[in-house]
Amino acid sequence: MPPPMPKFSNSVKLKYVKLGYQYLVNHFLTLALVPVIITLLIQVIRLGPDEILTLWYSLRFDFLQILGSSFFVILLVTMFFMSRPRPVFLVDYVCYKPPASFRVPFSTFMEHSRIILSHEPKSVDFQMRILERSGLGEETCLPPAIHYIPPTPTMESSRGEAEMVIFSAIELLVNQTGIKPKDIDILIVNCSLFSPTPSLSAMVINKYKMRSNIRSFNLSGMGCSAGVIAIDLARDLLQVHPNSNALVVSTEIITPNNYQGKERSMLLPNCLFRMGAAAILLSNRRSDRCRAKYRLLHVVRTHRGADDKAYRCVYEEEDPEGKVGISLSKDLMAIAGEALKSNITTIGPLVLPASEQVLFLLSLIGRKIFNPKWKPYIPDFKQAFDHFCIHAGGRAVIDELQKSLLLSPEHVEASRMTLHRFGNTSSSSLWYEMSYIEAKGRMRKGDRVWQIAFGSGFKCNSAVWLCNRSVQTPTNGPWVDCIDRYPMHVPEVVKI
Amino acid sequence: MVSSDEQPLVHDIRLSTVGPGRVTGQDVVHEPTNMDQAMKLHYLRGVYYFKSQAVQGLTTSKIKESIFTWLNNFYHTCGGFRRAESGRPYIKCNDCGARFIEAQCVKTLDEWLQLEKDDDGSLRRMLVSNQVVGPELFFSPLVLLQITWFKCGGMSVGLSWAHVLGDAFSAADFMNSLGQVMAGHQLAQPLKLAQSHISAKISPSPPKSKDPLSVKRVGPVGDHWIAANNSKMKAFSFNLTSTQISHFHTKVCGQIGTNQIPFFECLCAVIWKVVAKIRDGPEPKMVTISKNDPHGRKNGILSNGQLISIVKADFSIMEANPKELAELVLNQAMDERSTIVEAVERDQGLSDLIVYGANLTFVDLEEADFYGLELKAQKPAYVGYTIDGVGDGGVVLLLPGPKDGPHNGGKVVTLIMPEDQVLKLKFELKKEFSIA
């Protein structure tokens, strides 16, 4: 028996085989056309110049026919260009950075917990265990009302937090892009758990004295994936309204949602959710084409609400003592996995190169016809995307996705570091992650970014962006004073 | 303490936590010295009163923002105590934070100060926290700050300070730097960076020597750092104007001239005599003196650098001449600091001692810069300090008086004595100082 090949050369050989296959399939059309063109060219040359001239004269029609056919061609071309969707550009975006005085170190969180839940040591221990393994750092922030022992969430303090984060973000965006609030045509604000009357979008319109014919929308109750839903809505509106721009504000207001009871399934959000907000300016104007940072390529939304288990896995309800909290079921990760599979099945054909699609198709056929026990082929999304922004819902979510999509630690670095520095900021976390990648100087023109978010319902939404111009390392932004400390190793368990 | 309309004098109390704005990092510890460990059962409670002009426009959130910047320089005060394997306590600098208490008062500042004059000290207690370290060592804050807003717009800042962090002079420096930060000045970087892991100190214990006379062993108190007293201690103070001071000084120590005994020693002598007179049982033949040690203090570092000495008298105190007694206190005080440090070292830091109140203790805080905490460039209208965790021997504090206005040059004498001796003491002291 021949000696087994050393592993290294084996894997190298395999790598070249893979590369060869990918090149062949992805450039199939080009590779197929080249011999055809060469053959044609050879034929033409063989005909000789006289023959070519004779061929040319015989093709001459009279003037009317030429005019008619050229009009027809122009009509076809125009119809083609007009039926294409308007490109949607992301001009710029900003993320809110809370001040250091809102910081919540682990020890402070635990100290408060012990005092507030002094009669429930088991619940306190549970919170400590979650915090130790959460992947959060010591700089995440909570709003002022939650710093009190016990927390004092009131309507006024919730509005206060909303005004602080949303107005700061919009202020930053206005300064950075030079846009005037009066020029905003579409306004979408998404905040899942705080929905006052008048709405947060009305609050923004009032503060910035926006136009009376502004198209405003307020999305509430849609969970952590509402950011992508808002982008989707903005895109659809920008198809209908030419020459417009849209301001999207994604945030989660923490103040009214602090759980004051002791049920373990409801204590998790207290440990993970933190303050954050992002403001994004989208546009379909030609003039913004050059200065825009990104172009929106695809948005894919998957809703698993039809399944009862999925519907109930993130559920806001009263605990046995009557205190309202969001209970997370034990099947959360499994359901998230299912939702992800649905989503990538839809997005795969849109973004994957032909080579991966063929392999996936073959594997699918093979499993259906030959042997259902064949392992399903997981398409290599690293070939379709250069950067991944996975919603920083928690360490478990990022670990699960890293495993399912076979991503390397570098790919999930933005998500892990955002979770460490800012905690789970819900719908705005995707933007903090984008900001991290830019701050690290990794965003180049032509790079594709995949944003994936999960949310209650159960939904899995993703957006694909194309980087329009190389982004310089920003001089401001939420990462500017701490980017040098990252990436840092986040231990599995932190000793409090 | 309820006023006529059923609302408590100090109400609307809200607790939160403040800490350093910067992350201190993992595994940063601060090891208290032996002298610090000796003082661990004592707590300083200080109240700074500000008129409304000094705090106009200040809000709680502005104060908190400044505090987060301020505590970057003092992150070890925001940690929590742990015990090493040997049982010796050390501070884990985990940014746990200082407690921040907000309160409202129904009285104006002037009304309140007037009420305090006739009060037995319990009113001032409402403006500062009386928490101690423990029973849970891990999560006990070492510093507690209380901001109380008065009806007129005035404000008081109550500092509750664990003596293990430093002496009153350090506490004063600590608070004064808050004023500097609020005024927008940058603090000099802390000279000392926190030490890394505790070195396993297994130094051979020195030969058994005598215990210092100025301390008393108590306990064991375990993780609840307060010693039990035989009698309940009460605090009272009286203000002395500069006229009263010079009058008293001349009366006790003779004409003003060279070789004059300082006021503090004269005060010690007189109060020693009074205490000897009114106390049942044998008269106190030993007193502990605590003063500032200017050489022992490094700028910007909080430490227990105060001088602690013992004075022994071998004659009858009641019969003694005050001037002689004052000279004894001035010249015959024996520095006990090294003995105390040795005693603590011998027990590897596990001993539970009290210093203040082991004997009748006199603490000279005249040089403490309490009035250095300036808000909007204005000094406090008044500063009062007291000590908790004092032994039955009692403590007498000599504090500086207000710096501005008609009271300039005055001083404040605060006594913390067993309850049953307070009335008699007040009576006698009023006679001595010719206070109406």
Interface residues (C-beta under 8 A of the other chain):
Chain A: P99 A100 S101 R103 P105 F106 S107 T108 M110 E111 H112 R114 G137 E138 E139 P144 H147 Y148 I149 T152 V494 I496
Chain B: R14 L15 S16 T17 V18 G19 G21 R22 V23 Q26 S61 K64 E65 I67 F68 T69 G80 N94 D95 C96 G97 E136 F139 P141
